[in-house]
Amino acid sequence: MPGAIQRAGVVAFCAEDLSDLTLEVSRDGRTFRELEPTRRQRRLPSPPGGAAGRQRRTMVEYEATVPAENHFLRLRWNGPAEVDRVELRYR
């Protein structure tokens, strides 16, 4: 690993049921504590066709500052969601 995590960002998509992801960090990979990220959501228009045609999604962005000396990030799904990307910034 390049070092301790400084910031964590996650972009996820939800269909109808909005269930927040839980972001957790750990120093040793065994004991995790929950982060309190900022959260933004935006309802997206339906795609014009294809497999996802007429299905509306909500994009949810999470951003959190990670306390010092944490090297591990864990995501917990609390309901249906599709994670698009995870961005980590290291110290």
Contacts in CASP RR format, 6 or more apart in sequence:
PFRMAT RR
TARGET T0000
AUTHOR 0000-0000-0000
METHOD contacts of the structure
MODEL  1
MPGAIQRAGVVAFCAEDLSDLTLEVSRDGRTFRELEPTRRQRRLPSPPGG
AAGRQRRTMVEYEATVPAENHFLRLRWNGPAEVDRVELRYR
1 71 0 8 1.000
1 90 0 8 1.000
2 90 0 8 1.000
3 71 0 8 1.000
3 90 0 8 1.000
3 91 0 8 1.000
4 66 0 8 1.000
4 68 0 8 1.000
4 69 0 8 1.000
4 70 0 8 1.000
4 71 0 8 1.000
4 90 0 8 1.000
4 91 0 8 1.000
5 25 0 8 1.000
5 66 0 8 1.000
5 70 0 8 1.000
5 71 0 8 1.000
5 72 0 8 1.000
5 73 0 8 1.000
5 88 0 8 1.000
5 89 0 8 1.000
5 90 0 8 1.000
5 91 0 8 1.000
6 65 0 8 1.000
6 66 0 8 1.000
6 89 0 8 1.000
6 90 0 8 1.000
6 91 0 8 1.000
7 63 0 8 1.000
7 64 0 8 1.000
7 65 0 8 1.000
7 66 0 8 1.000
7 87 0 8 1.000
7 88 0 8 1.000
7 89 0 8 1.000
8 23 0 8 1.000
8 25 0 8 1.000
8 35 0 8 1.000
8 37 0 8 1.000
8 62 0 8 1.000
8 63 0 8 1.000
8 64 0 8 1.000
8 66 0 8 1.000
8 73 0 8 1.000
8 86 0 8 1.000
8 87 0 8 1.000
8 88 0 8 1.000
8 89 0 8 1.000
9 37 0 8 1.000
9 61 0 8 1.000
9 62 0 8 1.000
9 63 0 8 1.000
9 64 0 8 1.000
9 86 0 8 1.000
9 87 0 8 1.000
9 88 0 8 1.000
10 21 0 8 1.000
10 23 0 8 1.000
10 37 0 8 1.000
10 61 0 8 1.000
10 62 0 8 1.000
10 75 0 8 1.000
10 83 0 8 1.000
10 85 0 8 1.000
10 86 0 8 1.000
10 87 0 8 1.000
11 59 0 8 1.000
11 60 0 8 1.000
11 61 0 8 1.000
11 62 0 8 1.000
11 83 0 8 1.000
11 84 0 8 1.000
11 85 0 8 1.000
12 21 0 8 1.000
12 59 0 8 1.000
12 60 0 8 1.000
12 62 0 8 1.000
12 81 0 8 1.000
12 82 0 8 1.000
12 83 0 8 1.000
12 84 0 8 1.000
13 44 0 8 1.000
13 57 0 8 1.000
13 58 0 8 1.000
13 59 0 8 1.000
13 60 0 8 1.000
13 81 0 8 1.000
13 82 0 8 1.000
13 84 0 8 1.000
14 57 0 8 1.000
14 58 0 8 1.000
14 60 0 8 1.000
14 80 0 8 1.000
14 81 0 8 1.000
14 82 0 8 1.000
15 55 0 8 1.000
15 56 0 8 1.000
15 57 0 8 1.000
15 58 0 8 1.000
15 80 0 8 1.000
16 56 0 8 1.000
17 79 0 8 1.000
17 80 0 8 1.000
18 41 0 8 1.000
18 58 0 8 1.000
18 60 0 8 1.000
19 77 0 8 1.000
19 78 0 8 1.000
19 79 0 8 1.000
19 80 0 8 1.000
19 81 0 8 1.000
20 39 0 8 1.000
20 60 0 8 1.000
20 78 0 8 1.000
21 60 0 8 1.000
21 62 0 8 1.000
21 75 0 8 1.000
21 76 0 8 1.000
21 77 0 8 1.000
21 78 0 8 1.000
21 81 0 8 1.000
21 83 0 8 1.000
22 34 0 8 1.000
22 75 0 8 1.000
22 76 0 8 1.000
22 78 0 8 1.000
23 34 0 8 1.000
23 35 0 8 1.000
23 37 0 8 1.000
23 62 0 8 1.000
23 64 0 8 1.000
23 73 0 8 1.000
23 74 0 8 1.000
23 75 0 8 1.000
24 32 0 8 1.000
24 33 0 8 1.000
24 34 0 8 1.000
24 35 0 8 1.000
24 73 0 8 1.000
24 74 0 8 1.000
24 75 0 8 1.000
24 76 0 8 1.000
25 32 0 8 1.000
25 33 0 8 1.000
25 35 0 8 1.000
25 66 0 8 1.000
25 67 0 8 1.000
25 70 0 8 1.000
25 72 0 8 1.000
25 73 0 8 1.000
25 74 0 8 1.000
26 32 0 8 1.000
26 33 0 8 1.000
26 70 0 8 1.000
26 71 0 8 1.000
26 72 0 8 1.000
26 74 0 8 1.000
27 69 0 8 1.000
27 70 0 8 1.000
27 71 0 8 1.000
27 72 0 8 1.000
28 72 0 8 1.000
29 71 0 8 1.000
29 72 0 8 1.000
32 72 0 8 1.000
32 74 0 8 1.000
35 64 0 8 1.000
35 66 0 8 1.000
36 64 0 8 1.000
37 62 0 8 1.000
37 63 0 8 1.000
37 64 0 8 1.000
38 62 0 8 1.000
38 63 0 8 1.000
38 64 0 8 1.000
39 60 0 8 1.000
39 61 0 8 1.000
39 62 0 8 1.000
40 60 0 8 1.000
40 61 0 8 1.000
41 58 0 8 1.000
41 59 0 8 1.000
41 60 0 8 1.000
41 61 0 8 1.000
42 58 0 8 1.000
42 59 0 8 1.000
43 56 0 8 1.000
43 57 0 8 1.000
43 58 0 8 1.000
44 56 0 8 1.000
44 57 0 8 1.000
44 58 0 8 1.000
44 59 0 8 1.000
45 56 0 8 1.000
46 53 0 8 1.000
46 54 0 8 1.000
46 55 0 8 1.000
46 56 0 8 1.000
47 53 0 8 1.000
47 54 0 8 1.000
47 55 0 8 1.000
59 84 0 8 1.000
60 81 0 8 1.000
66 73 0 8 1.000
68 91 0 8 1.000
73 86 0 8 1.000
73 88 0 8 1.000
75 83 0 8 1.000
75 86 0 8 1.000
END
